[in-house]
Amino acid sequence: MAKGLRCANLPKKSDLNILIPVRFFRSIAVYFQDQGINEQNEVQRANALNKMNLTVEYMGKEPHIFLDGKDVTNRLPLQTTERYVSKVSPFPDVRLRAYGILKGIASTGNFVVDGRAMHKVFTNPLAAFRLEAEFEERVRRIFLRAIANGENVTYEEVYADAKQREERDQKNGRFEKSPIETVIVTTNITANKVSKIMKKHLLRTQSESYKRKETRENACQL
């Protein structure tokens, strides 16, 4: 388990649950905001990351994130958090802390990890997918989610934030494709359709994996 990470009510290992790495980056951003941390100050950053008391508690299959005992889950999707996380996420020590939390939870069972460049964090997954959509469609989705959360934002503000993130991720190589990834273009299909495509691929991958294992076992018996 990662340093400074405590988990409660973890799902059974037989369950399949979702982990979203950006939530841990956003949790760090919220903590920095609340503590008045200057993200440019390396000493302040290091002390804050070491002191941060983060707890993940599962309520059903949904993980809730607590900072110093306070549930901050509802603050994570806010655009104000999104704007600030873009300032703190590029720092290597922040990324190391966030991915440490992610790996700590992932080591406890079976998870679907939803995030960019996860093939660099988990190098031997059962399957890896890259979900792509046109930039304008992604902006539209982010804007609708912000409105649904009751945020007072304009489409232009969301567009500018998304564009800035796009340019930063391009610069950091987070759009580099991996040979283990299966690409699914989601621009004109529903989430349900995407789920069916992924499930079909997973079943095929599991079947092929079982056949390879069976072949190896038969070879050992010869």
C-alpha positions in Angstrom: 0.0 0.0 0.0 1.3 3.5 -0.9 2.7 5.7 1.9 0.1 7.7 3.6 -2.8 5.9 2.0 -5.5 4.2 4.0 -8.4 2.3 2.5 -11.7 1.1 3.9 -14.4 -1.2 2.6 -12.3 -2.3 -0.3 -14.2 -4.3 -2.9 -13.8 -8.1 -3.0 -10.9 -9.3 -5.2 -13.4 -11.2 -7.3 -15.2 -7.9 -8.2 -14.3 -5.7 -11.1 -14.2 -2.0 -10.2 -13.2 1.3 -11.7 -10.3 3.5 -10.8 -9.9 6.9 -12.2 -6.3 8.2 -11.8 -7.2 11.9 -12.4 -9.2 11.8 -9.1 -6.0 11.4 -7.2 -4.3 14.3 -9.0 -7.4 16.4 -8.3 -7.3 15.3 -4.6 -3.7 16.6 -4.4 -4.8 19.8 -6.1 -7.7 20.3 -3.6 -5.3 19.7 -0.7 -2.8 22.2 -2.1 -5.6 24.8 -2.5 -6.9 24.2 1.0 -3.5 24.4 2.6 -2.4 27.4 0.6 0.6 25.5 -0.9 2.7 27.3 -3.6 3.0 24.5 -6.1 6.2 26.2 -7.5 7.9 25.9 -4.2 9.6 22.5 -4.1 10.0 22.3 -0.3 6.4 23.3 0.3 5.3 20.7 -2.3 7.3 17.9 -0.8 6.2 18.7 2.8 2.5 18.8 1.7 2.7 15.5 -0.2 4.4 13.8 2.8 1.8 15.3 5.2 -1.3 14.7 3.1 -3.6 12.2 4.9 -5.6 10.6 2.1 -8.2 7.9 2.7 -10.2 6.0 0.1 -13.4 4.5 1.2 -15.6 2.5 -1.1 -19.3 3.0 -0.8 -20.6 0.2 -3.0 -18.3 0.3 -6.0 -17.9 4.0 -5.9 -14.6 5.2 -4.2 -15.0 8.3 -2.0 -11.8 10.3 -1.3 -11.2 11.9 2.1 -8.5 14.4 3.0 -7.8 14.7 6.7 -11.2 13.0 7.3 -13.2 15.3 5.1 -15.0 13.9 2.0 -13.8 15.9 -1.0 -15.3 13.7 -3.7 -17.9 16.2 -4.9 -15.1 18.9 -5.4 -13.0 16.7 -7.7 -15.0 17.2 -11.0 -15.4 21.0 -10.6 -13.8 23.2 -13.2 -12.1 25.2 -10.5 -10.3 22.0 -9.5 -9.6 21.2 -13.2 -7.9 24.5 -13.7 -5.7 24.1 -10.7 -4.8 20.5 -11.3 -3.2 21.4 -14.6 -0.7 23.5 -12.6 0.3 20.8 -10.1 0.1 17.6 -12.2 3.2 18.1 -14.3 5.6 18.0 -11.3 7.3 14.6 -11.0 6.9 14.4 -7.2 3.1 15.0 -7.6 2.9 12.3 -10.3 4.9 9.9 -8.2 2.5 10.4 -5.3 -0.7 10.1 -7.3 0.5 7.0 -9.1 1.7 5.5 -5.8 -1.9 5.9 -4.5 -3.3 4.4 -7.7 -1.0 1.3 -7.6 -1.6 0.9 -3.9 -5.3 0.4 -4.5 -4.9 -1.5 -7.7 -2.8 -4.1 -5.9 -5.7 -5.1 -3.7 -7.9 -6.6 -6.5 -9.2 -6.4 -10.1 -9.8 -3.0 -11.5 -10.5 -1.1 -14.7 -8.2 1.9 -14.7 -9.5 4.8 -16.6 -6.9 7.4 -17.5 -4.4 8.6 -20.1 -1.0 6.8 -20.7 -1.9 4.0 -18.2 0.2 1.6 -20.2 3.2 3.4 -18.7 2.0 2.7 -15.2 0.6 -0.9 -15.7 2.8 -2.6 -18.2 1.1 -6.0 -18.3 -2.7 -5.5 -18.2 -5.3 -8.1 -19.4 -6.3 -5.5 -22.0 -5.7 -1.9 -22.8 -8.1 0.5 -24.7 -7.6 4.0 -26.1 -10.9 5.8 -26.3 -10.7 8.7 -28.8 -13.1 11.4 -29.8 -12.8 14.7 -31.8 -11.7 17.6 -29.7 -15.0 19.5 -30.0 -17.0 16.5 -28.9 -14.8 16.1 -25.8 -15.3 19.8 -25.0 -19.1 19.4 -25.4 -19.1 16.5 -23.0 -17.0 18.4 -20.4 -19.2 21.4 -20.7 -22.4 19.4 -20.2 -21.0 17.6 -17.2 -20.0 21.0 -15.7 -23.5 22.3 -16.2 -25.0 19.2 -14.7 -22.8 19.7 -11.6 -24.3 23.2 -11.3 -21.2 25.1 -12.2 -21.3 28.6 -13.5 -19.1 28.3 -16.6 -19.3 29.2 -20.3 -18.5 27.0 -23.2 -15.7 29.3 -24.1 -14.1 28.9 -20.7 -14.3 25.1 -20.9 -12.9 25.1 -24.5 -9.9 27.2 -23.4 -9.2 25.0 -20.4 -9.4 21.8 -22.6 -7.2 23.3 -25.2 -4.6 24.2 -22.6 -4.7 20.7 -21.3 -4.5 19.2 -24.8 -1.3 21.2 -25.6 0.3 20.2 -22.3 -0.5 16.5 -22.8 0.9 16.7 -26.3 4.1 18.2 -25.0 4.4 15.6 -22.2 3.9 12.7 -24.7 0.7 11.5 -23.1 -0.9 10.9 -26.5 1.8 8.4 -27.5 0.1 5.2 -28.6 1.1 1.8 -27.3 1.1 -1.4 -29.3 -0.9 -3.1 -26.6 -3.8 -0.6 -26.9 -7.0 -1.2 -28.9 -8.3 2.1 -30.3 -12.1 2.8 -30.1 -13.3 6.0 -31.7 -16.3 7.2 -29.5 -17.3 10.5 -31.3 -20.5 9.1 -32.8 -21.3 6.1 -30.6 -22.9 5.8 -27.2 -21.2 4.7 -24.0 -23.3 1.5 -24.0 -21.9 0.7 -27.5 -18.3 1.3 -26.3 -18.9 -1.0 -23.3 -20.1 -3.8 -25.6 -17.1 -3.4 -27.8 -14.8 -3.6 -24.8 -16.6 -6.5 -23.3 -16.4 -8.5 -26.6 -12.6 -7.8 -26.9 -12.1 -8.8 -23.2 -13.9 -12.1 -23.7 -11.8 -12.8 -26.7 -8.6 -11.9 -24.9 -9.5 -14.1 -21.9 -10.3 -17.0 -24.3 -6.9 -16.6 -26.1 -5.1 -16.3 -22.7 -6.8 -19.5 -21.5 -5.8 -21.4 -24.7 -2.2 -20.3 -24.3 -2.1 -21.4 -20.7 -3.7 -24.8 -21.7 -1.1 -25.2 -24.4 1.8 -24.6 -22.0 0.3 -27.0 -19.4 0.0 -29.7 -22.1 3.5 -29.1 -23.3 4.8 -29.6 -19.7 3.1 -33.0 -19.5 4.8 -34.3 -22.6 
